[in-house]
Amino acid sequence: MGLRSLRLKRSNIFYPTSGNSRDLVGLLFNLTLDDEKLEDIIELEEESHRKNEQGVDAEALELLIKKAKKELKINPEDVERIYIQILRGGSVPRKISAAEYPLLVSSFQRLIPELRENVSFTRAHFDTYKALVLFGESSHYSISNQSSQSFASYSVYLKAWSQINKYSHMRGMAAKLDKFRPFSEDVAVVNRFQEVLDCTNYQHMRVIRSEYYSVSTLYFWGMLLTLLLNKDVRFSVLDKFFSLSNSIPLFDEHIENLDFFVEAVGDAELSAYYSSKK
């Protein structure tokens, strides 16, 4: 079935397209949902996944949930099915209630085996560090002694993750230290960032061949900068980092970036300790 003639299976309603993509927002704008139409829409997304085709974006899927809540009684299983599609695209819902949070966690747990299969980016991709920060687990890593996580904790981690992903270059991070300080003073965030870096051995990615490895992953440096701003943990963080000098790919290139962030923090005690480690 080509995109140009796409129709919902049960109701035969025309499904508009934009280029090579389905225009779910356009469909929902002119549609009153019922159970059959909702099932048709979800099935199309799941079919795209099976065919290794691009699905609709997370924003459109969130609109689908919002409209379904308003116009019919959407069941938890269908919410999970939509959440899985959002997660497959590497996103999380922008708005979620405490009541819905267990459905998101369940959806993520259902997705993990698929992520372990190392399928293409079109089918499923969720960043390892993002997964560890938000859920404490990824396709190949898990935080030690991970206990059941509350919605409140998830909300804090999501804010911290959003903060370290706001920047397009390291100088932008260094110029906004005040934006990082509140998170450096939050014990839960500091503990989570430490746990994430520890379980990944301070490696940005699982691919460790130097020709494919990047030392410029900004969220990695955002986490490290947050920890360097915390006087209680920064020395132990540096100790762990330097203890891995023989296993971290491109370690010397890491030092160049770390030089920059230690200088940006501008603390004499930190600079002296860092110099002693080098």
N, C-alpha and C positions, 0 to 999 in steps of 0.2 A: 504493500500500500504506500503510494508516494505521498510526500508531504503536501503536494499541491491539491490533492483530492482527499485529504484526511477528514474523516468524520468519526464521531463517537459511535461505537459499535452498536449499542443497544437503542439509542434514540435517533441515530442517523443525523445528528446535529453537526453542521460544518465547524471544523476546528481550524481557525485562521493560523497562518504561518507567516513568519518574517524571515526572508532569506531561506536558509536551510533549517530553521528552528521553529518549533511550535510556539505560538503566541498565547500562552496560557492566560496572561493578564487580559488580553483582548477577548478571549473566550469567556472568562469569568465576568467581564463587564456586561455582557449581553445575555447572561445565562442565570436561571434560577436552578440551584442545585437540588438534586434528589439523590437517593442512594445509588441508583443505576448510573447516573452521570458521574458521580464521584468515583464509583468503581471503574468506569471506563477511563477516566483521567489517570487514576493510579496505575491501572493495568498498562496504559501506554508508556508511562515512565518506567515501569518494571520491564516491559518488553524492550525498550531502548537500552536498558542496562544489559539485558541478556544478549542483545545484538551488538554490544560494544559501541553504541551510539551515544551522542551527547544528549543529556536530559535538559529539562528547563532549569532555570537558575533558582537559587534558594529563596530569593525574594518572592518569586511567583508562587512557590510551594507554600510559603508562609501565608500568602494571601489566600491560597486554597483552603488552608486550615481555618483561617479566620472566617471565611465565607461559609464553610461547612458548619462551623459552630453556630453561626447566626441563622442559617436556613434549614438545617436538619440536625439530628442528634448523631454526631459522628462518634463512632465507637473507638475505644482505646487502641484496638488493633490497627485500625486505619490510620490513626495518628502516628503510631509507630512506623507503619509502612512509609508514610510521607517523611517522617524524621530520618529514616534510613536513606531516602533519596537525597535529602539535604546533606547528610553526613557524607554520602558517597562523593559529593562534589567538593568536599573539604571544608564545608561551612557548618555552623551551628545556628539554631534559631536565634534571631535577634531578641525576640520577646518570648518568654516562657514563664509559666507560673510554678509555684512550689508543687502544686498538685500534678503538673505535667512533667516535672523533672524526672520522676522514676521511669516514665516512658522514654525519655531521652537517653537515660543510662541504659535501659534495656535495649534500645535501638543500637546504641554504640557497641554493646556486648555482642549483639547479633552480627554486627559488621566486622568485628575483629578477625574471624576466620577468613573472610573474603580478603581483607587487607593483607593477611599473611601469604596469600596465594601469589602476591607480586604481579597482579594483573595490570593492564594498561591504565594510564591516567584517565582515560575516558570512562572506564568502568568504575573505578573506585580509587580515591586518593584522599588520605587524611594525614596531615603532617604529623610526624612522630613527636616532635616537641610540643605541638599544640595538644595532641592527645594526652601526653603525659601531664602537662600543666592542668588541663581541664578535667581529665578523668583519672589520672594516676596510672594509666595503662595505655600501651600502644600495640602495634602488631608484633613487635619483637622485644619490647621492654616492659617492665612493670616495677613500680616503686615498691621497695621492701616494706613489709608490714602494712600494706595498704588496707585501711579499714573502710567501712561504709562512709561515704562522703555525703554531707548535707547539701541541700540546695543553697544555703547561705554561703558555704565554702565555695561551691561552684561559682556563685555570683561574684565573689571576691576574686577568684582566679581568672574569671572571664574579663573583669575590669583590668587586672594586671596584664593579661595577655594582650588586650587591646592597646594598652599603653606602650608596650615594648614593640608593637607593630605599627605605630603611627609614623615612623620615620623612613625616609628614603636614603639616608646616608648617616654615617657615624657622627659627623660634625653637628648634624641636627640634634642628635641625642645629647651630645656634650653641651650644647647650648641650652638645653631644657632640663638641667639637673633637678630643678624644683618639682618637675612633673614626676620624677622618679622617687623622690624622697618619701612621699607618703607610703609607697609600697615597700620601701626599704625599712620602714618602721613598723610594718605589719608582720607580726610573727608568723602568721599562717602563710603569707606569700613568700617570706624569706625561707621558711622551712621547705615549701614546695619547690622553689627554684633550686635550692641546694639538692633536694632529693632527685630532681630531674637531671641536673648536671652530673650528679654522682652515678646514677644508674646508666647514663650514656657514656660515662668516662670522658666527659667534656668533648665529645666528638659531635660535630655538626650534622653528620649524616652517616648512614651505614656503609656507603661506598667510600672506601679508604684509599683507593688508588689515587696518587697525587695528581695525575693529570685530570681527574674528574672532581677533585675535592676543592671546596671553596672555604676560605677562612673569613668570609665577609657576610655570613648569615646574620642579619641584623638582630633578629630576636635572641640569638645566642648572646650577642654582646649586650643586648638590653637586659637580659637576666643577670649577666655578670656585672654590669654597671650597677644594677639595683643592689647586688650583694656587696660590692665595694663601698657603697654608701652606708652600709650597716657596720658600725664599729665592733659589734659583738661577734660577727662571723667572718669578716673580710680576711683576717690573717689565716684562718683555717681553710678558707676558699683558695687562697694563694698557695698554701701548703699542698692542698690536694692537686691543684693545677700543675705545680712544678713536679710533683711526684709522678706525674703521667707524661713527663717530657719525652720518654722513649716510645710512647704508644700513640700520642696525639699526632695525627698527620700534619705535616708542614708546621711543626712547632715554632720554628723561628719566625715564620710569618705571623703566627698568633702573638708572639712577643711584640712585634711592631704595633699591632692593634692595642694590645694591653698597655704598652707604653703610653699610647694616646689617652686611654681612659683613666689611667692612674694620674696622669698629669691633669686631666680635666677635673677630677675630683678635687684636686688642690689641697690635699691634707698632708702635712709634713710627716706625720707619723706613718701614714700609709706609704708614702713615697720612700721613706727610709727602709721600711720593712721589705718593700718590693725590691729595692736595690740590693738588699742583702740576699734575697733569694736568687737573683740573677747571677 
